[in-house]
Amino acid sequence: MVSALLPFEGPADLSRIEAPVTLKAYLICAFAACGGLFFGYDTGWINGVLGMPYFITLYTGYSYDYDRKQPIGIDPVNFGLPSSTKSLMTSILSCGTFFGALLAGDIADFIGRRLTIIIGCLIFCVGCVLQIASTNQTVLFVFGRLIAGFGVGFISTVIILYMSEIAPRKVRGALVSAYQFCITVGILLANCVVYATQDRNDTGSYRIPIGVQFLWALILGTGLFILPESPRYHVMKGQLQSAAKSLAYVRGQPIESEYIKDELAEIVANHEYEMQVVPQTSYIGSWVACFHGSLRKGNSNIRRIILGCGLQMWQQLTGINFIFYFGTTFFQQLGTISNPFFISLITTLVNVLSTPISFVAVEYLGRRFLLIYGAMGMIIMQYIVAIVGITAGRVETNDPAAVRAMIAFICINIFFFATTWGPTGWVVIGECFPLPIRSRGVGISTACNWFWNCIIAVVAPYMVGSSKGSANLGPKIFFIWGSLCIFSMLFAYFLVPEMKGLTLEQIDKMMEEVSPRKSRKWIPKTTYVAELARRDAEKSRQQWRDVHAATNTTGGLESGVMGGGYQEANEMGAIDPYGPGTHGVHGGGGGYGNSMGRDPYESPNTVRY
């Protein structure tokens, strides 16, 4: 038990469980958010490289006239990689990321959040080397993407975990949203690099975009050597002195600050409470514990897993990655677009410029509001794109105005995603899990994101491709994405609680007490320190009554038979610990203190480091 290692006690004052927000907290989280560049940049460069003339000729043997910018001896509509090749090259990274995300949670609990991310950066670099080394060797290229995906799985999982655990509650949603912003910036940077190299008649056309990724790994890996470890990781390991130092660093407060003492007390008390609820068992049993509980209880582990995995699944099924993975080739199929690479650049720019709106919206309007109304907006936009696409926007009509209208509504759809489901899906999975299963919960949820990302990457080329065996849906695919967004909206309405403005520990209490539809009105009434003290006071009170009944004596509390700390509490002016209304916070920790191995007559409001 953590509490057996170091005694502490904190107040029940809700206003003092976290220090004021400082510039340092913003900067630390903003730097950590750069991990999103890995995810975004890869999405962007693979989209562009799959449509590059040199890359296509390399893997198909087709000829291309770089002066006239058109293929030789083949219809331009059919000049491209086979659907099977595009599917494999795109989806294999998500496959590696799926397994990396599943393992990342356990590794982060064992060696720490920072070191896990650094290892992820190193694995990612190995994968990049293999991709660059390949020429027309499909196996080597695919294997390199698999290895790189494994590293991205580490990074994408643990970055969310790390940021959620160090970010101040008042701006946690905005800071974690910065991760999604970095994803969009990564996509934009990739599109810019691809746009600059698309017409090269050598291997630099695709090797340069791949090689730029080393820069992100170098920046993130080097910076994390300087940043502190998550204080909640130290608490989980029982290293409370290290936890206090890390917390003081990220909050910009001296270690002896009352804010640091009070917040650390609440983190430890929450962990103590959760450890009493979560059964301590074998390694396999600890994984099984993630799926324990009743589906009817909002705070059960299985409900939290469903919440995290469901959000990540529906985020992918909005169809946004179809646009960013296969947008270039999709725009080529529309027939009237002369430069599909430029259109992809525009859609990416819309994504980047829209995402910062979520920094304010996620804290002002809340997570639940954004998810529900964001899904509504995407439903409308995607149905409009599909309807225009099967009427005036058909290839045989050759109507540039209709195609421009489709692109405009695709951009508006991206706006709705970028301000709502894009960032908020990551914010919620970083908030909804209790500390004992948080790393695994985030890992499972992130793995679910990559699983559906992989599924979309596998099937989408066949859904819109024109090669043999493909469905050739074209714009009709947006009917599918729009219909799936209806289910996204229903999921958010019935299962996603409102978490804005709450600490991670208060979120646990909220999910225990109210349903998602009533969560917006919930306000915290006590702290975990007070809750544990009250529980132990009740336990000691019952023990005293049992002794009293067994011995049939009187004499009460002065004898100090059970919980000598209560005598001190009375000397300090606290109410009778066995009377109604006591919470055992200021001195009522006789039972609590003794269970943690402290002298019950020691000053009750100190945190000893």
KERO-184017 format. One record per atom (N, C-alpha, C): residue in one letter; x, y, z. Coordinates in steps of 0.05 Angstrom, whole numbers, plus 5000, padded with zeros to 4 digits. Layout:
% residues N
aXYZ
...
***
This chain:
% residues 609
m501749765000
m500050005000
m501750255000
v501150444985
v502650694984
v502750835010
s500450845023
s500251005048
s501850885070
a502550635069
a504150515090
a507050615089
l507850725066
l510550805063
l511051085074
l509151255073
l509551525081
l506951655090
p506751745115
p504251855124
p503852135113
f501352205110
f500652465101
f497752515110
e496952765109
e494152825112
e493553095100
g491253125088
g490553365074
g487853465083
p487253715076
p484653835084
p482453755065
a480053825073
a477653775056
a476954015039
d478654225039
d478154465024
d478554404994
l476354414979
l476454344950
l477954554934
s478254794944
s479555004928
s482554984929
r483554804947
r486454794950
r487654524942
i486354374926
i487454124918
i489154144892
e489554384882
e491254424859
e492254714859
a494754744852
a496055004851
a494955164827
p495255434828
p494455594805
p496155514780
v494955554756
v496255484731
v498555674726
t500855564718
t503255724712
t504055684683
l505755864674
l506755844647
l508355594643
k509755504664
k511355254661
k509655014655
a507255004667
a505454774661
a504654774632
y504055014621
y503255034593
y505554944575
l507955024581
l510254964564
l510954664565
i510854544589
i511454254591
i509454094575
c506854154578
c504854004563
c504954054533
a505554304526
a505754374498
a508054224485
f510254194499
f512554034488
f511853744486
a510553634506
a509853354506
a507853294483
a506153494477
a504153454455
a505453414428
c508053484426
c509453454400
c509453164392
g508852974410
g508652694403
g506552654381
g504552834379
g502552804359
g503652844331
l506052964328
l507253004302
l507752734288
f508452524304
f509052264293
f506652154278
f504352164292
f501852054281
f501052214256
g501052484259
g500052654238
g501952644213
y504552664218
y506352674196
y506252414179
d506052194193
d505951934178
d503351924161
t501152014173
t498652024158
t498852184133
g500252414135
g500552604113
g502352504091
w504752394098
w506652324077
w505852074062
i504551884076
i503751644061
i501551704041
n499751894049
n497651984030
n498852094005
g500952264007
g502152383984
g503952193968
v505552033982
v507451863969
v506051653952
l503751553961
l502351353946
l501351453919
g501251723916
g500351843890
g502651963874
m505151933884
m507452043870
m508151873844
p508652003822
p509251863797
p511651673800
y513751773813
y516151603815
y515651353832
f514251393854
f513651173872
f511850963858
i509951063842
i508150883827
i509750723807
t511450863792
t513050723771
t514950523785
l515950583808
l517850413822
l516550143829
y514050153837
y512749913847
y510849783827
t510349913803
t508549803783
t509949753757
g512149893751
g513449873725
g512250043704
y510250203710
y509050393690
y511050603683
s510850713659
s512550933650
s511051203654
y512751413659
y511551683664
y513151893650
d511852083637
d513152303623
d513152543642
y515552603654
y515652813674
y515553093662
d516153113636
d515953373623
d512953443618
r511453253608
r508653303602
r506853233626
k508053123647
k506653053672
k504252873666
q504752653652
q502652463647
q503852193642
p502351973649
p503451703645
p503551633615
i505251443609
i505651353581
i504451083577
g502651063558
g501450803551
g499350703570
i498250883586
i496150793604
i494351033611
d491850973614
d489851183621
d490651313648
p490851573651
p491451703676
p489751613700
v487251543694
v485451453716
v486451193728
n487651033711
n488650773721
n491550773729
f492851003727
f495651023734
f495851053765
g496450833778
g496650843807
g497350563818
l497850553843
l498450293856
l495950123857
p496149863856
p493849693860
p492649733888
s490049693890
s488649723916
s489949553938
s490849313931
s492049143951
s494649253961
t496249373944
t498849493952
t498349733970
k496549913962
k495950143978
k494850064005
s493149864005
s491949774030
s494149664049
l495949504039
l498049384055
l499949594066
m500949774048
m502849974056
m501750174077
t499150234074
t497950424093
t497250284119
s496050054118
s494949934143
s497049804160
i499349724149
i501249574165
i502349744188
l502650004184
l503550174206
l501550164229
s498950174223
s496850164244
s496849894258
c497549684244
c497849424256
c500049424277
g502349524270
g504549544289
g503849724313
t502449944307
t501650134328
t499750004347
f497949834337
f496049694354
f497449534376
f499449374368
f500849214388
f502649384406
g503849594394
g505449774410
g503849904432
a501449994425
a499750124444
a498849934467
l498349684461
l497549494481
l499849444501
l502349424491
l504649374509
l505549624524
a504949854512
a506050104524
a505050154552
g502550084558
g501450134585
g503049994606
d503549734602
d505049574622
d507949684624
i509149744602
i511949844603
i512050114617
a510050284612
a509950544625
a509550514656
d508150314664
d507850264693
d510350144705
f511950014689
f514349874699
f516750064700
i517250204678
i519750374676
i519150674676
g516550744675
g515851034676
g514951134649
r513451364650
r512351474626
r514451584607
r516351734619
r518451864602
r520151664587
l521151464601
l522951274588
l521551114567
t518951054571
t517450904551
t517251064525
i516751324527
i516551494504
i519251514489
i521451534504
i524151544492
i524751294477
i524051064489
i524450804475
i522750794450
g520350904451
g518650914427
g519851074405
c521251294412
c522651454392
c524851294378
l526351144394
l528550984383
l527450764364
i525350624372
i524150424355
i523150544329
f521950784331
f520850924308
f523150984288
c525451064298
c527751134281
c528650884265
v528650654279
v529450404265
v527550344242
g524950384246
g523050344225
g523450534202
c524150784207
c524650974186
c527050904169
v529150804183
v531550714168
v530850494148
l529250304156
l528550084139
l526850184115
q525050374119
q523450474097
q525250624077
i527150784087
i528850934069
i530650744054
a531550524066
a533350334054
a532050174031
s529350154032
s527950004011
s527950163985
t528050033962
t527750163936
t525150073924
n525149843911
n522649723901
n522049463916
q523149443940
q522849203957
q520449243975
t518249143967
t515749173982
t515949064010
v517248834013
v517448704039
v518948884059
l521248994050
l522849154068
l521349414075
f520049534056
f518449774061
f516249724081
v514849504077
v512549434095
v513549364122
f515849214124
f516949144150
f517849394165
g519049584151
g519849834163
g517449994175
r515249994160
r512850124170
r511649974195
l511949714195
l510949564218
l512549634243
i515249654240
i516949724263
i516450014272
a516250194252
a515650474259
a512950494273
g511050334265
g508450334278
g508550254306
f510350054312
f510649964340
f511650204357
g513450354347
g514450594362
g512250804365
v510750854344
v508551044346
v506450954367
g506050694369
g504250594389
g505050664417
f507650634423
f508750714449
f508251014454
i508951174433
i508851464437
i505951564439
s504151474422
s501451574421
s499951504447
t500551274459
t499151194484
t500251344507
v502851354511
v504051454535
v504051754536
i504151884513
i503952184512
i501252274524
i499052144517
i496452214528
i496452164558
l497551934566
l497651874594
l499252074610
y501552144599
y503352334613
y502152614615
m501052704592
m499852974593
m497452994612
s495752794612
s493352794629
s494152794658
e496452664665
e497252644693
e498752884703
i499853054685
i501253284695
i499853544690
a497753544672
a496453794665
a494653894688
p494554154693
p492654264713
p489754214704
r487954164723
r485254094716
r483754304700
k484354564706
k482854784694
k483354804664
v485654714656
v486454734627
v487254464616
r486654254630
r487553984620
r486353924593
g483853984589
g482553924563
g483954084541
a484554334546
a485854494525
a488654394519
l490154314540
l492854224536
l493053954522
v491253774529
v491153514516
v490253544487
s488453744483
s487653804455
s489953894438
a492053994451
a494454074435
a495653834422
y495253594433
y496253344420
y494953314393
q492253354392
q490853334366
q491853554347
f492353794358
f493354014342
f496053934329
c497753804345
c500353724334
c499953504313
i497953344316
i497353144294
i496753294269
t495053504270
t494353654246
t496753804235
v498453904253
v500854044243
v502653844229
g502853594240
g504453394227
g503453324199
i500753304196
i499653254170
i500253484151
l500053724160
l500653964143
l503553964135
l505353914154
l508253914147
l508853704126
a507653464130
a508053254111
a507053324083
n504753444082
n503653534056
n505453734043
c506553914059
c508354124048
c510853994036
v512053794051
v514453664041
v513753494017
v511553354017
v510753193994
v510253373970
y508953603974
y508353783952
y510953883939
a513053913956
a515654013945
a517153793931
t516753543937
t518353323925
t516753153905
q514253213900
q512553033885
q513552993856
d514753193844
d515553173816
d518453083812
r519853013833
r522652913830
r522652643816
n524652613799
n524852363783
n527052193795
d527052173822
d529052003835
d527951913862
t529451753877
t528551653903
t528151863924
g529352103919
g528952323938
g525952403941
s524352343920
s521552413920
s520152303945
y520852053952
y519551933976
y521351904000
r524051893995
r525951864017
r526152124034
i525952354021
i526052604037
i523652624056
p521152584047
p518952594066
p519252394089
i520252154083
i520651954105
i522852044124
g525052144113
g527352224129
g526852454148
v525052634141
v524352864158
v523352774185
q522252534186
q521152434212
q523152404234
f525752364226
f527852344246
f527952584264
l527252814253
l527353064268
l525353064291
w522952954287
w520952944309
w521952764331
a523052534324
a524052344344
a526352474360
l528152614347
l530352744360
l529452954380
i527553124372
i526553334389
i525153224413
l523253044409
l521652934431
l523452764450
g525052584439
g526652414456
g528652574473
t529952774461
t531852934476
t530453104497
g528253224490
g526853394510
g525853244534
l525052994530
l523952844553
l526152754573
f528652774566
f530752734585
f530852964606
i529753194598
i529753434616
i527153444632
l524953364621
l522353394635
l522153194657
p520453254678
p520253074701
p518352834694
e518552624710
e516752404709
e514052484720
s511952334712
s509252394723
s509152344753
p508252544769
p508052494798
p506152264804
r504152224788
r502252004794
r503651724790
y505551714772
y507151464769
y508751414795
h509951624805
h511551594830
h509751514853
v507251624854
v505451544875
v504751244873
m504251154849
m503550874844
m505850694853
k508350784851
k510650634858
k511350674888
g509850844902
g510450894930
g512851084934
q513651224913
q515951414915
q514951694919
l513951744944
l512552004949
l514452244949
q516952194957
q518852424956
q519352504927
s519652314909
s520052374881
s517452494870
a515152394879
a512552504870
a512352804877
a513152864901
a513053144911
a514853324894
k517253224887
k519053384871
k517953434843
s516953224831
s515753254804
s513353434804
l511653404824
l509253574826
l510053864830
a511953914847
a512854194851
a514054314825
y515454144810
y516554244785
y514454314765
v512554134760
v510554194740
v508454404748
r508154444774
r506354654784
r507754924788
g510354924787
g511855174791
g511655274819
q511555094839
q511255164867
q513655044883
p514355174905
p516355044922
p515354784934
i517054604940
i516154334950
i514654354976
e515254564992
e513954585018
e511254735016
s510454804992
s507954954988
s505554794997
e503654925009
e501154795018
e499654674994
y499854804971
y498554704947
y499654424940
i502354404941
i503554144934
i502853934954
k502854004980
k502053815001
k499253714997
d497453904992
d494653834990
d494053674965
e495253744941
e494753594917
e495953314919
l498353294930
l499553034934
l497852854952
a496852974974
a495152824992
a492652714978
e491452874960
e489052784946
e489752564926
i492052584912
i492852384894
i493352114908
v494752124931
v495251884946
v492751764957
a490951934968
a488451834979
a486751704958
n486651824934
n485151704912
n486351434904
h489051414903
h490251154897
h489750954918
e489751044944
e489150864966
e486250754963
y484450934957
y481650864954
y481350664931
e482550714908
e482350534885
e483650264890
m485850264905
m487150004911
m485449834929
q483749954945
q481849804961
q479649684944
v479049814922
v476849714905
v477849514884
v480149564872
v481249394852
v482649154865
p481948914859
p483148684872
p486148654864
q487848594883
q490648554878
q491148264872
t492048204848
t492147924839
t494547894821
s494547674805
s496847614787
s496847814763
y498947774747
y499247954723
y496847914705
i496147664699
i493747614682
i491247714696
g491047674722
g488747764737
g488448074736
s490848214736
s490748504735
s489648604709
w490248454687
w489048524661
w486048464661
v485348234672
v482448164674
v480948374690
a482248494710
a480948694728
a480048934712
c481348984690
c480549214673
c477749184662
f476748934662
f474148874650
f472148784672
h472848834697
h471048764719
h468848974722
g466748904736
g464649094743
g462149054727
s460149204735
s457449184722
s457249394700
l455849304679
l455349494657
l453449714665
r451949674686
r450049874696
r451350094712
k453750044722
k455150244739
k457050404722
g456650674723
g458350844706
g461250854714
n461850784739
n464650794748
n466050524747
s464650314738
s465950054737
s468150054716
n470049874719
n472349864700
n471449794672
i469449614670
i468649534643
i467249764629
r465649924644
r464350164632
r466450364622
r468550394637
r470650584630
r472150484605
i472650224603
i473850114580
i472050144555
i469450104559
i467650144537
i467550434528
l467650614548
l467750904541
l470250974525
g472550884535
g475050954521
g475250834494
c474650574492
c474850434466
c472750534447
g470350584457
g468150674440
g468750944428
l469851124444
l470551394434
l472651374411
q474651204416
q476751184395
q475751044370
m474050854374
m472850714350
m471150914334
w469351054347
w467551234332
w469051474321
q471251544334
q472951764323
q474051684296
q474951434294
q476051334268
q473751294248
l471451204257
l469251144238
l467751394229
t468651634237
t467551874225
t468551904196
g470651754189
g471651764162
g473751964157
i474752094178
i476652314174
i479252214162
n480151984171
n482751884160
n482551784132
f480051724123
f479751664094
f480651904078
i479952144087
i480752394073
i483752434074
f484952384097
f487852444099
f489552214090
y488551974090
y490151744079
y489951734049
f487451764039
f486951714010
f485751953996
g485952184008
g484852423996
g485952483969
t488652463966
t489952523941
t488852353918
t488852083923
t487851903902
t484851933898
f483352003919
f480452043916
f479952283898
f481452503903
f481052743887
f481852703858
q483852523853
q484552463826
q482252323811
q480652163826
q478452023813
q476152203806
l475952443818
l473752623812
l473852733784
g476252733772
g476352793743
g476853073735
t476053273751
t476253553742
t478453703758
i479853563776
i481853703793
i484653663780
s485853883773
s488453873758
s490753813778
n490553903803
n492753873822
n491553763849
p491153503851
p490053383875
p491853423899
f494553443895
f496353483917
f495753753931
f495153953915
f494554223926
f491854213941
i489854063931
i487354043946
i487753903973
s489453703973
s490053563998
s491453754018
l493053934007
l494354134024
l492354324036
i490354394020
i488254574030
i486554444052
t485854194048
t484254054069
t485854024095
t488453984092
t490153964115
t490454234130
l490554444114
l490754714126
l488154774142
v485854704131
v483354734146
v483454584172
n484554344172
n484754184196
n486454324217
v488754434209
v490554564227
v489254814239
l488154984222
l487055244231
l484555204249
s483154984245
s480654944261
s481154834288
t483254674291
t483654534317
t484054714341
p485554944338
p485855114362
p483255214374
i481155224358
i478555304370
i477755124392
s478554864390
s477854674411
s479254734438
f481454884437
f482854944462
f480955094481
v479355274470
v477455424486
v474855274489
a473955164467
a471255034467
a471154794487
v473354644489
v473254404506
v472954474535
e473954714543
e473754794571
e471254964576
y470355114555
y468055284558
y465455134554
l465254984532
l462854844525
l462754554537
g465154444541
g465254184553
g465653954533
r466553724543
r467153494526
r464553384513
r462553344529
r460153214520
r458753384499
f458553644503
f457253824483
f458653804456
l461253814456
l462753804431
l462353544416
l462353324431
l462053064417
l459253034405
i457253124419
i454553084408
i454053264384
y454653524387
y454053714366
y456053694343
g458453614349
g460453564328
g459553344309
a458453124321
a457452904305
a455152994287
m453353164299
m451153264283
m452153414258
g454153584262
g455253744240
g456353564218
m457853354227
m459053174207
m456953014192
i454852934205
i452652794192
i451652954168
i451053204173
i449853384153
i451853424130
m454353484136
m456353544115
m456853294098
q457153064110
q457852824094
q455552744076
y453052774086
y450852704068
y450652904045
i451353154049
i451353344027
i453453274007
v455853204016
v457953123997
v457152883981
a455852683994
a455052443979
a452852503959
i450852673967
i448652733949
i449652893924
v451353093929
v452453233906
v454153053889
g455652873902
g457452693887
g456052503868
i453552423875
i452152233858
i450152373839
t450152633840
t448452793821
t450152963803
a450353213810
a451853403793
a454853343793
g455953213814
g458853173816
g459852923803
r458252773789
r459152533776
r461252593754
v463152403751
v465352453732
v464352503704
e462352363695
e461352383668
e460052653663
t459152793683
t457853063679
t459953273675
n462453223685
n464653413681
n463853693690
d462953713716
d461953963727
d463854063748
p465754233741
p467754333761
p466454473785
a464254613780
a462954763802
a461954563823
a460754343814
a459754143833
a462054013849
v464253963836
v466553843849
v467654043870
r467754303863
r468754503882
r466854513906
a464254483901
a462354483923
a462854243942
m463454013930
m464053773946
m466553823963
i468553943951
i471053993966
i470454193989
a468754393984
a468054594005
a466654454028
f464754274023
f463354144045
f465153934059
i467053824044
i469053644057
i470653814077
c471354054069
c472954234087
c471254304112
i468754364108
i466954424131
i466754184149
n466553944137
n466553694153
n469053664170
i471353734157
i473853724172
i473853924195
f472654164190
f472454364211
f470954244236
f468654114231
f467154004253
f468753794268
f470153624253
f471753414266
f474053544282
a475453734270
a477853844283
a477153994308
t474754104310
t474054254334
t472654084355
t471853844348
t470253674367
t471553404371
w470853214354
w471652934358
w474652894357
g476053054341
g478953014339
g480353044365
p480253274378
p481653304404
p480153184428
t477553194428
t476053114452
t476252814457
g476352654436
g476752364439
g479252304455
w481452454450
w483952404465
w483752514493
v482352744496
v482052864523
v480652664542
v478452554533
v476752394551
v478152134559
i479652004540
i480951754548
i483251804568
g484352044568
g486352104588
g485152164615
e482552214616
e481252294641
e479652074655
c478651874640
c476451714650
c477351464666
f479951404667
f480851164681
f482051224708
p481551054728
p482851084754
p485751004753
l487351104772
l490251074771
l491150784769
p490050584784
p491050314783
p490850184755
i488950274738
i488750154711
i489050374690
r489950604697
r489950834678
r491750774654
s494250674659
s496050624636
s494950414618
r493750204629
r492649994612
r490050084598
g488450244613
g486050344601
g486650524577
v488550704580
v489350884558
v490550714536
g492150514543
g493450344523
g491350184507
i489350064520
i487349914506
i485650104488
s485050344498
s483450534482
s484950624458
t487550684462
t489250774439
t489550544419
a489950304429
a490150064411
a487550034395
c485250094408
c482750084394
c482650284371
n483750524376
n483950734355
n485550624332
w487850504337
w489550404316
w488350164302
f486850004317
f485549764305
f483649854283
w481950054290
w479950144270
w481350314248
n483450454256
n485050594236
n486150394215
c487050154225
c488049944208
c485849834190
i483549794202
i481249684187
i480549874164
i480450134170
i479750324149
i481850334128
a484450324136
a486550324117
a486550084099
v485549854109
v485449614093
v483149624073
v480749704083
v478349674066
v477849914048
a478650154057
a478050394041
a478950384012
p481450294006
p482250283978
p480450113961
y479449893973
y477549723958
y474849853955
m474050023974
m471450143973
m471250353951
v473450493946
v473350713926
v475150663902
g476650443903
g478450383880
g476950303855
s478350333833
s477150253807
s478350003795
s480249883810
s481549643800
s479749403804
k480449173792
k478848933793
k478448853822
g475948783829
g475348693857
g474648923875
s474849173867
s474149413883
s471249493879
a470049623899
a467249693897
a466849953881
n468950113878
n468750363863
n466350533871
l466050573898
l463850733909
l464051033902
g466551133900
g466851413895
g465651583918
p464251803911
p463051973932
p460951833949
k459851613939
k457851463955
k458851373982
i461551363985
i462651274010
i461951464033
f461351714026
f460651904047
f457851854059
f456151704045
f453751604057
f454351424081
i456451254077
i457251074098
i458351224122
w460251414117
w461351574139
w459251734154
g457451854139
g455252014152
g453451834169
s452851594160
s451151424176
s452551324201
l455151274199
l456651194223
l456851424243
c456851674234
c456851904252
c454251914269
i452051804259
i449651794275
i450051624300
f451451404296
f452051234319
f454051374338
s455851524326
s457751684343
s456251874361
m454252004350
m452652194365
m451152054388
l449951834382
l448451684402
l450251584424
f452551494417
f454551394437
f455251624456
a455851854445
a456552084462
a454252164480
y451852154470
y449452244486
y449052054510
f449251794506
f448551614527
f450851524545
l453351544536
l455451424551
l457751614559
v457851854548
v460152034554
v459352234576
p460552234599
p459952434620
p461552684615
e460652904628
e462053154626
e464253164648
m466753224639
m469053214657
m470453484660
k469553694648
k471053944648
k471154054676
g473554174682
g473854314708
g474354134732
l474553874728
l474853684751
l477653574750
t478753504774
t481253364776
t480753074768
l482852924762
l482552644754
l481252494777
e481852574802
e480652434825
e477652504828
q476952754822
q474152834824
q472452694802
i473752644779
i472352504757
i471552224766
d473352094781
d472651824791
d470151834809
k469952034826
k467652064844
k465152134828
m465352304808
m463052384792
m461952144777
m463651974765
m462751744750
m461451544769
e462151544794
e460951364814
e458151454822
e457651714822
e455251824834
e453051884814
v453651964789
v451552044771
v451851914744
s449651914728
s449751814701
s450852024682
p451751944658
p452952134639
p451052364633
r448452314631
r446652524623
r446152734645
k446852664670
k446652854693
k449352954702
s451452874688
s454152944698
s454753244696
r453553384677
r454153664674
r453553834699
k451553744714
k450653894738
k452153804764
w453753594761
w455053494785
w457353674795
i457453714821
i459653874832
i460853714855
p463553734859
p464753584881
p464053694908
k463653514927
k462853594954
k464953524975
t466853354968
t468853274988
t471353184973
t473453124988
t475953024976
t476352734983
y478152604970
y478752324977
y480052305004
v481652495011
v482852495038
v480552495059
a478652665056
a476352675074
a474752415073
e474452305049
e472852065046
e474151825060
l476751795057
l478151575070
l478151615100
a478551865109
a478551915137
a475851845149
r473651925134
r470951865144
r470551565146
r471451415126
r471051125126
r472451005149
d474951095154
d476550975176
d475351055203
a474251305204
a473051385229
a470551215235
e469051145214
e466750975218
e467550695227
k469750595215
k470850335222
k471750335251
s473150535259
s474150555287
s471750585306
r469750735298
r467350775315
r466050505320
q465850335298
q464550085301
q466249895319
q468849915315
q470649755332
q470349825361
w470150085367
w469850175394
w467250075406
r465150085389
r462549985399
r462549695404
d463949535387
d464149255391
d465649195417
v467849335422
v469349295447
v467649375471
h466149595468
h464449695490
h462349485496
a461149375474
a459049175479
a460148915491
a462548845482
a463748595492
a464548605521
t465548845529
t466548875557
t464448995575
n462249095562
n460049225578
n461149435596
t462949605586
t464149805602
t463550075590
t464150285605
t463950555595
t466650675597
g466950915590
g469551045592
g470251175566
g469051085545
g469251235520
g472051275509
l472351515500
l474651565482
l477251615497
e477051705522
e479451785535
e481451555539
s480351315539
s482051085543
s483851035520
g483151135497
g484851105473
g485050825463
v482950655469
v483050375460
v483150355430
m481450515417
m481450505387
m481750785376
g483950825362
g484151085348
g484851315366
g487151305379
g487951515397
g487951785386
g488051805359
g488052065346
g485552225351
y483352095359
y480952245363
y481052415388
q482752335408
q483052505431
q484352765424
e486452735406
e487852975396
e485853145381
a484153015365
a482253175350
a480453335368
n479653225391
n477953375409
n479453605422
e482053545428
e483753765439
e484053995420
m484053935393
m484354145373
m481654275367
g479554195380
g477054325375
g475254195355
a476053955346
a474453805327
a472053685341
i470053615326
i467553505337
i468053215346
d466253115362
d466352845371
d466552655347
p468752495346
p469052325322
p466852115319
y465452055340
y463351855338
y460551985336
g460552255336
g458052395334
g457252425305
p454852515300
p453952545272
p455452775258
g455952735232
g457052945215
g460052955214
t461452795229
t464352805228
t465452695202
h467652815193
h469052715169
h471852625176
g472652675201
g475252575209
g477552685193
v477352935184
v479453045167
v481553185185
h480653365201
h482553515218
h482853375245
g484453165244
g484853015269
g483152775272
g481052755256
g479352515257
g480752285244
g483252305238
g484752095225
g485951905244
g484851865268
g486051675286
g486151405273
g483851315263
g483751055249
g485351075224
y485051295209
y486451325184
y489451335188
g490251505207
g493051535213
g494351265221
n492951125239
n494150875248
n494350675226
s492350675207
s492450485185
s494850545167
m495850795168
m498050875151
m500650875167
g500650785192
g503050755207
g504051005219
r502451215225
r503451455236
r502651485266
d504151655280
d503551715307
d500951875308
p498851775321
p496251915320
p496352185334
y498452245349
y498652505362
y500452695347
e501252615324
e502852795307
e501053005294
s502153235287
s500553445275
s499153335250
p496453365249
p494853225229
p494953345201
n495953585197
n495753715171
n498453745157
t500453575165
t503053595153
t503453375133
v505053425113
v505853225094
v508853195097
r509852965106
r512752925110
r513952795086
y516052925075
y517452825051
y520052705059
***
